[in-house]
Amino acid sequence: MRHVLCSGLAVAALAVAPFADVWDVQTANDNSNATENELVHGSDQLHDLAALPGPVADQDWYRVGQDPFSSYEVTIDGVSGDVGPIAGLLQRVDSLGAPLQSSVDVTTGLGNAQALRFINNTAGFVTDQFVRVANAACGTVCGADDAYRIRMRETTIRVARFNNSGTQVTVLLIQNATDQPIEVRAHFWTAAGGQVATFSLPKPGAPLAPRALHVLNTSTLAAGVAGHITIVHDGPHGAINVKSVALEPATGFSFDTPGVYRP
């Protein structure tokens, strides 16, 4: 009896649709900006680019909300061979599908995995942008085996404490642990959440060089203030290492606070 039920379920599953990608067969599907599939920190999904009836080349759209003063990374990997070449497969687009950003190689020179890394440096929530996976080489002959994995992570770094009040001074250490230049911006906040200052490292308009370490005396930006720091960047998740060191000259004591990523 158990065998009969399993066989029946298998037949029913095959009869639903020829696509492995469940987002393609919904009434509210992911084939346009009407998608209800939203990527958030920790999202990890498997999709395919099997051609739709017509045949029409498949494209997968994802909503990507962005918090104020935050940074993000979207990656695709596990891409099957018929989908390539990978260049142009992953893009960030506006609500009309116009490209805002194209992906880069996760591993420089290989291109088998791609990443989008972007920053919202504004005080507003961004809700009108999408990530789109499209333009597969197999086009209208793609099958359900032409698949990929997509993931999203927030890359914002949070430093819980800096203190430039009284006799203390805080030094911020920012290390680029990669072999690529990375745009880095630090935002300083009071303990109550008011923004005090913002600063691009190592200087406005210049990225932090590969394997570089920048040391910033935060009292030059937030004198007499104690609070916390958030740091955004356009590098890979984990690429920037951060630590604040509050120094007490009178006693020689120091207080280290590491920067942390969302788990």
C-alpha positions as CSV (number, residue, x, y, z in Angstrom):
1,M,0.0,0.0,0.0
2,R,2.8,2.4,0.8
3,H,4.4,1.7,-2.6
4,V,1.2,2.5,-4.4
5,L,0.8,5.8,-2.6
6,C,4.4,6.9,-3.3
7,S,4.0,6.0,-7.0
8,G,0.7,8.0,-7.2
9,L,2.4,11.0,-5.6
10,A,5.3,10.8,-8.1
11,V,2.9,10.7,-11.1
12,A,0.9,13.6,-9.7
13,A,4.0,15.6,-9.2
14,L,5.1,15.0,-12.8
15,A,1.7,16.0,-14.1
16,V,1.7,19.4,-12.4
17,A,4.3,21.0,-14.7
18,P,7.5,20.2,-16.6
19,F,9.4,22.8,-14.5
20,A,11.5,22.1,-11.4
21,D,11.3,25.7,-10.4
22,V,8.2,26.2,-8.3
23,W,8.3,30.0,-8.6
24,D,7.7,29.7,-12.4
25,V,4.4,27.7,-12.0
26,Q,2.6,30.0,-9.5
27,T,-0.1,32.3,-10.6
28,A,2.0,35.1,-9.1
29,N,5.2,33.9,-10.7
30,D,8.8,35.4,-10.7
31,N,9.0,36.1,-14.4
32,S,8.6,39.9,-14.1
33,N,8.6,42.8,-11.6
34,A,5.3,41.4,-10.3
35,T,7.3,38.8,-8.5
36,E,6.6,38.2,-4.8
37,N,9.9,36.4,-4.2
38,E,12.0,38.6,-1.9
39,L,15.6,38.0,-1.1
40,V,16.6,38.8,2.4
41,H,19.7,38.3,4.5
42,G,20.3,34.5,4.6
43,S,18.1,33.7,1.6
44,D,19.4,30.5,-0.1
45,Q,17.3,29.2,-3.1
46,L,17.6,26.8,-6.0
47,H,16.1,27.8,-9.3
48,D,16.2,26.7,-12.9
49,L,16.0,28.6,-16.2
50,A,13.8,26.0,-18.1
51,A,12.1,27.6,-21.1
52,L,8.5,28.6,-20.5
53,P,5.6,27.6,-22.9
54,G,5.9,29.3,-26.2
55,P,8.8,28.6,-25.9
56,V,10.0,31.7,-24.2
57,A,13.3,32.1,-22.4
58,D,12.9,32.1,-18.7
59,Q,14.0,35.0,-16.4
60,D,13.8,35.1,-12.7
61,W,13.1,38.3,-10.8
62,Y,13.7,38.9,-7.1
63,R,12.7,41.8,-4.9
64,V,15.6,43.3,-2.9
65,G,14.6,45.7,-0.2
66,Q,17.5,47.7,1.2
67,D,17.7,49.3,4.7
68,P,19.1,52.8,5.1
69,F,22.9,53.0,5.3
70,S,23.4,49.3,4.6
71,S,25.3,47.1,2.2
72,Y,24.5,43.7,0.5
73,E,25.9,40.9,-1.6
74,V,23.9,38.6,-3.9
75,T,25.7,35.6,-5.4
76,I,24.9,32.8,-7.8
77,D,26.9,29.6,-8.1
78,G,26.3,25.9,-8.9
79,V,25.4,27.0,-12.5
80,S,25.0,24.1,-14.9
81,G,27.0,24.2,-18.1
82,D,24.2,25.0,-20.7
83,V,23.4,28.2,-18.9
84,G,26.8,29.8,-19.6
85,P,28.6,32.0,-20.5
86,I,27.9,33.6,-17.1
87,A,28.6,37.2,-17.9
88,G,25.3,39.2,-18.0
89,L,23.4,36.5,-16.3
90,L,23.0,38.3,-12.9
91,Q,22.0,42.0,-12.8
92,R,20.5,44.5,-10.5
93,V,17.7,46.3,-12.3
94,D,15.1,49.0,-11.8
95,S,11.3,48.4,-11.9
96,L,11.3,48.6,-15.7
97,G,14.2,46.1,-16.1
98,A,16.9,48.7,-17.0
99,P,20.3,47.5,-15.7
100,L,21.7,49.4,-12.7
101,Q,24.6,47.0,-12.1
102,S,26.1,43.9,-13.6
103,S,27.8,41.1,-11.6
104,V,31.5,40.4,-11.2
105,D,33.4,37.2,-10.8
106,V,33.4,35.7,-7.3
107,T,36.8,34.3,-8.1
108,T,38.7,36.7,-10.4
109,G,39.3,35.1,-13.8
110,L,37.1,32.0,-13.4
111,G,33.6,33.5,-13.7
112,N,31.7,30.3,-12.8
113,A,30.2,32.1,-9.8
114,Q,29.0,35.7,-9.9
115,A,28.3,38.4,-7.3
116,L,26.5,41.7,-7.0
117,R,27.7,43.9,-4.2
118,F,25.9,47.2,-3.5
119,I,25.4,49.9,-0.9
120,N,22.4,52.0,0.1
121,N,24.1,55.1,1.4
122,T,20.9,57.1,1.9
123,A,18.5,57.6,4.8
124,G,15.6,56.0,2.9
125,F,14.5,52.5,2.4
126,V,15.0,51.2,-1.2
127,T,12.0,49.1,-2.4
128,D,11.9,49.7,-6.1
129,Q,15.0,47.6,-7.2
130,F,15.2,44.0,-8.3
131,V,17.8,41.3,-8.9
132,R,17.3,39.5,-12.2
133,V,18.8,36.3,-13.5
134,A,18.3,36.1,-17.3
135,N,20.0,35.8,-20.7
136,A,21.0,32.1,-20.3
137,A,23.0,30.9,-23.3
138,C,20.6,28.0,-23.8
139,G,17.7,30.4,-24.2
140,T,14.5,28.7,-25.3
141,V,16.0,25.3,-25.2
142,C,17.0,25.4,-21.5
143,G,15.6,22.5,-19.5
144,A,14.9,21.9,-15.8
145,D,18.5,20.7,-15.4
146,D,19.8,24.2,-16.3
147,A,19.9,25.4,-12.7
148,Y,21.7,27.7,-10.3
149,R,21.8,28.6,-6.6
150,I,21.2,32.2,-5.4
151,R,22.0,33.6,-2.0
152,M,21.9,37.0,-0.3
153,R,23.7,38.4,2.7
154,E,23.8,41.8,4.3
155,T,27.4,42.9,4.6
156,T,27.0,45.9,6.9
157,I,29.4,45.8,9.8
158,R,28.4,47.0,13.3
159,V,30.7,48.3,16.0
160,A,28.9,48.5,19.3
161,R,30.9,51.2,20.9
162,F,33.1,54.2,20.4
163,N,33.9,56.8,23.0
164,N,35.4,60.2,22.5
165,S,33.9,61.7,25.6
166,G,35.7,62.6,28.8
167,T,39.4,61.7,28.5
168,Q,38.9,58.7,26.1
169,V,39.7,58.7,22.4
170,T,38.7,55.9,20.0
171,V,40.8,54.7,17.1
172,L,39.1,52.7,14.3
173,L,41.1,50.1,12.5
174,I,39.8,48.9,9.1
175,Q,41.5,46.2,7.1
176,N,40.8,45.1,3.6
177,A,41.6,41.4,3.7
178,T,41.1,40.9,-0.1
179,D,43.2,41.5,-3.3
180,Q,40.6,44.0,-4.7
181,P,39.9,47.6,-3.9
182,I,36.8,48.1,-1.8
183,E,34.6,51.2,-1.2
184,V,34.2,51.6,2.5
185,R,32.1,54.2,4.4
186,A,31.7,54.6,8.2
187,H,28.6,56.1,9.8
188,F,28.8,57.4,13.4
189,W,25.8,57.3,15.7
190,T,25.0,58.6,19.2
191,A,23.8,56.1,21.8
192,A,20.3,57.4,21.1
193,G,20.6,56.6,17.4
194,G,21.2,60.1,16.0
195,Q,23.7,60.3,13.1
196,V,26.8,62.3,14.0
197,A,29.1,61.9,11.0
198,T,29.8,59.8,7.9
199,F,33.2,59.3,6.3
200,S,34.6,57.4,3.3
201,L,37.8,55.5,3.9
202,P,40.6,56.2,3.4
203,K,39.2,59.4,1.9
204,P,36.1,60.5,0.0
205,G,36.1,59.2,-3.5
206,A,38.9,56.6,-3.0
207,P,38.5,52.9,-2.2
208,L,40.5,51.1,0.4
209,A,43.4,49.5,-1.5
210,P,43.9,45.7,-1.5
211,R,45.3,44.3,1.7
212,A,45.5,47.8,3.2
213,L,44.9,48.8,6.8
214,H,43.5,52.3,7.6
215,V,43.7,53.7,11.1
216,L,41.2,56.5,11.9
217,N,41.2,58.8,14.9
218,T,37.4,59.0,15.3
219,S,37.7,62.1,17.5
220,T,38.4,64.1,14.4
221,L,34.9,63.3,13.2
222,A,32.9,62.8,16.4
223,A,34.6,64.8,19.1
224,G,33.1,64.7,22.6
225,V,30.6,62.0,21.5
226,A,30.1,58.4,22.6
227,G,28.0,55.9,20.6
228,H,28.3,53.2,17.9
229,I,29.4,52.8,14.3
230,T,28.0,51.1,11.2
231,I,30.3,50.4,8.2
232,V,29.1,49.6,4.7
233,H,31.2,48.4,1.8
234,D,31.0,46.9,-1.7
235,G,33.2,43.9,-1.0
236,P,32.4,40.3,-0.3
237,H,30.9,39.2,3.0
238,G,33.7,39.1,5.5
239,A,36.1,41.0,3.4
240,I,36.5,44.0,5.7
241,N,37.8,43.4,9.3
242,V,37.1,46.2,11.8
243,K,38.0,47.0,15.4
244,S,37.6,50.1,17.5
245,V,40.0,50.7,20.3
246,A,39.0,53.2,23.0
247,L,42.2,54.6,24.7
248,E,42.4,56.0,28.2
249,P,45.6,58.0,28.3
250,A,45.5,58.7,32.0
251,T,45.6,55.0,32.9
252,G,46.9,53.4,29.8
253,F,43.9,51.2,29.6
254,S,42.4,50.3,26.2
255,F,39.0,48.8,25.4
256,D,38.6,46.8,22.1
257,T,35.3,46.4,20.3
258,P,35.3,44.2,17.2
259,G,33.1,44.9,14.3
260,V,30.5,42.1,13.6
261,Y,28.5,41.0,10.6
262,R,24.9,39.7,10.9
263,P,25.2,35.9,11.5
